[in-house]
């Protein structure tokens, strides 16, 4: 049965452009033509640019049949492991960070984003301020005291904050076969003063999963598979641009060579030690590690305005005749 979006000729076939005698030189425009029958302008544009760049890559590199098949088998191997392997692939190719930066640009003074990674879950418990999110007795205790503010310095109450990190062995809870409950992760809500605080562990460096196709690719590229010590945060509230970020420990041996490109200078922090007054205020042990940080969010309106501005400037530099529809570029045929 013919696709409802395609017209049918009197002979019963799909009314598509004739595709005959295709060559290195004409395969690209013909592929774009047959993919341009959808009523979805954004899909048509995405597929046209994907085909153009993909075909140009093959022509520029003179891609061999063996290399093409190796790439197909690589992608099949990623799928056989789990869908997270594709997230990991996007991370190590720098695509994850690039897409986040395009979609969530940050004005000066706001907190920059970082990569989500493959280890966020949706089963973290919601904890009250001051609670512990770790069950690991081997890690070094750390108190985190944070605030959430807008770009004018005003506190933002009621922000949902997802927090997750590894245990002291450098593994996330989902990497343990005997996991029976979430650990080293939680959800908190900022109070009326925009504050939230919790007890966790001093983060440690760890290798990303490297026993699958992505790990083998890194080996072939002579790249290491390590991430610097960090804690993940994700902030959400209606009317505010979602922020996915992380804080990285200064001086980590992998601070400047993160395998997934997540580190930014503004996200590198120093840890202090809990003094007597802080220990009494928060009910933690004096001398344990202390993380203090002020996060700055932007409104959805601020982000969309900046995103449109940057998109328009980028398209003008490329000399492309495009317009923005729902903040995304499509061909301007008017």
N, C-alpha and C positions, 0 to 999 in steps of 0.2 A: 504494500500500500504506500502510495506516495506521501511524502511529508506534507502536512497541511500548509506549511509556509512556502511550498514550491508549486509553481503552476505545472499543469500536465498538458502535453501536446496531444493532437488528434491521434497520433500513433500510440498513445498510452505511456510514453516515456516522459522523464522529467524535462521540463523546458529550461535547459541549462546551456551555457555557451558550448560550442563544439570543442572537444579536447582531442586533437589529433596532431601527430607529428611534433610532439613536444621535445624540446632540446634544452641544453644548458642555458641558452639565452632566453627562451620564451616560457619555461616552466613556471617561473615566479609570477609574472603578470597573469597567466592563465589560472594558476592556483588561487590567486587573490580574487580574480573575477568570479570563479565558481563559489568562493566563500562569501561573496558580497550580496547574496540574495536575501539575507535575513532582514527583518524590519527593526532589529536591535542595532542601532547605530554604533553603540559602544562596543558590542561584540564584533561587529564587522571591522571596526578600526583596530581592535586588539589583534584579531586574527591576521589582518593585512600586515601589520607591523611585525608580528611574530614570524610569519612566513618570509617576509622580506629579509629580516635579520638572520633567520635560520639558514635560508638559502645562500645569503651572502657569506655566512660563516663557512658553509661547505665549499663554495667556490674559492674563497680567499685562501683557505687552508688546503685545498685540493683533497678533501676528506676521502680516505681510502675506505673500501668496503669492510676491511677488517676492523678499522677504527669505528666505523658506524655500527657494526655488530657488537663491538666491545661496549659501546655506549648503551645500546639497547639492553645487553645482558647486565650492565651495571644497574640500570633503572629497574629491571626485573628483580635483581638481587635486593635492591632497597625495599621493594614492595613485599618481598618474601619475609623480610625481618619484621617490619611493622611500619605503620604510617609515620612514626616518629623519626625514622631514618630519613625521610624526605625533608622534615623540618631541619634535621641536622645538616643535610646536604645544602639546604638554603642558607643555613647559618655559616657554614665554612666557605661558601662562595661569596659571602658578603651581601647576598640578596635580602636577607631578613632585615638587616640594619638599614639598607638602602630604602626599602619599601616603607619602613617605619618613619624614616626621616622625611620622605616625600609626603606621607599622609598625616604626620603629626609634627609639623615644623614648630619650633619653639622660639618665641620672641626673647630678646635679651632679658636676663634676670629670672627666667623660669627654668625649672629642672628639665634637663635633657633626658631623652629616652635611651633605652638600651634594648637588647634582644630578649624576647620572651623565653626562648629555649624550649626543649621538649619535655620539661619536668613539672610544669604547672598542672595541678589537678583541680577538680571541682568538689572535692570531699573534705577540704580543710575545715576544722571546727572554728566557729566564731567564739573568740575569747574576750574576756573583759580586760581592760587596761591593767597591766602589771602581771598578767598571767605568764606562765612558761609554755613555750611551744615545742620544747624538746624533751625527749625521754632518754637521751644519750648521757650516761653517767661519765663517759670518758672525755667529753669535750671540755674546753675551757669556757666557763660561764661568761655571758656578756649581757649587759643591760643596754637596751636601745631606747632612747628618749627622743621622740621626733615631733615635729609640728607640720601642719599642712596649711599653707597660706595662698592668697591670690597675689597677683603681680603688684598690688598696692600695699602688701604686707598685712592684709586683714585675714584673721583666722577663718578657715572653712570647716564648719562642723558637719557631722553626718557623712563624711567621706568613707566609703568602704575601701579597706586596704588589705589586699592579699599579700602575704609575706611567706617566702619559702627559701630554704637553704639546705646544704648537705649536712650530714652528721660529721663527727670528728674523723671518720675514715674516708671522707670525700665522696660518699654515696648519698643520693636522694633516697627517701624511704621507698619509693616505687621500684628501686633497683634491688631491693632485698626480697628474695623469694618467700620469706616467712612473714612479710608485712601483713599485719592484721588490723592496723589502725594508722591514721596519718600521724606523722611525727616530723619535727623541724619545719612545720608549716602551720599557718593559722590565718584567720580573717579577723580584722579589728575594725572599729569604727571610731573616727576622730570625735573627740568630745566638743563641748561648746567653745573651748578655747583653741580648737583645731589640733589638739594634742593626742598622741597615742604613744604608749610605751609597753614594752614586752621584754621577756627574758628568753634569750636564745643562746647560741654558741658563737664564739669567735670563729668566723669562717676560715676555711682552709682551701688551698689550691686542689684541683682535681682534674683528671683526664676525662674528656668527653668519651662516650662509647666508641671504641676503636676496633672492635672485633668484627665489624661488618664492612660493607662496600665503602662507606665514607672513610672509615679508618684506613683501609687499604689505599684509598686515593691519597690521603694525607701522606702515607708512607712513600708512595710513588713520587710525590711532590717534594719530599724531604722536609715536610712540615711536622711540627710537634702537635700533640693532641690535647694540650693542657689549657685550662682556664685559670685565671688568677682568683684568689679568694674573694668572695662577694656574697651579698644577700640580695635576693630579688624582692621587688615591690611592684604592686599594680594598684592604681588608684582609680576609683570610679564614683561618679555622682552625676545625676541628671543635670544637664546644662553645662557640664565641664568636660573638657577633652580628656579621654582616657589616657592615663600615663602608665606606660610599662617601662620600668627602669631598674637599676641595680646600683648598689654602692660597693666600690672596690677598695681593698686595703692598699694603702701606699706602701711601696717597697717590696711588694710581692715579686718573685722572680719572673712571673709571666705578665706583669703589669703592662708592658709595652708590646707583647706578642700574643695576645689573646687569640686562641684558635678560632673564635667566632666573631672577632672584631667588635666586642661590646664595650670596651673601655673608652671613656672620654675623660679628659682632664677634670672637668667639673664634677665628675662622679667619683673621683679618687679621694678617699678620706683617711684621716688618722684616728686611731683609737686612743682614748685616754684610760685612766684607771679611776675607779669609783672611790671618791674620798669619803670621809666619815659622815659628813652631812648628807651626801647623796645616798649613802648606804642606809641611813636612818629614814630618809624620806621615802625611798622606794622599797625598803625591806629586802635589800640584797647584801651580799658580803662585801665588806670594804676590801679594796685591792683587786676586785674582779674587773673585767674589761668593760669599757663604757663607749657606746656609740651615740653621738648626738648629731642630729641633722634636721635642717629645715627644708621641706619640700615646697616647691612653688608650682601651682597648677594654673592653667589658662582656661578661659571659658571656651565652650565649643564655638561660639561666634568669633572670638579672637583667632582661634586656630583656623577656622574656615576662611576667614578674610585673608590671613597670611598665606594659606595654602593656595588660594586663587591667585593672589598677587605673584607668588613665586612661580606658579604654573604658567601664567601669562607671560612673564619675563622669559622663562625657559623656552617656551614655544616660539616667541618672537626671535630669540637668538638663533633658533634652528630654522627660521624662515618658513614655518609651517602655518597653513591657513586652517586654523582650528578654532572652535568655540568651546566654552565650558558648559556642560549640562550636568547638574547635580555635582558640581565641583570636579568633573572629569572631562578631559578633552575628547571631542568627536569632530569629524570633518565638518567644516563650515561650508555648506552647499547653497546657502541663501544668496 
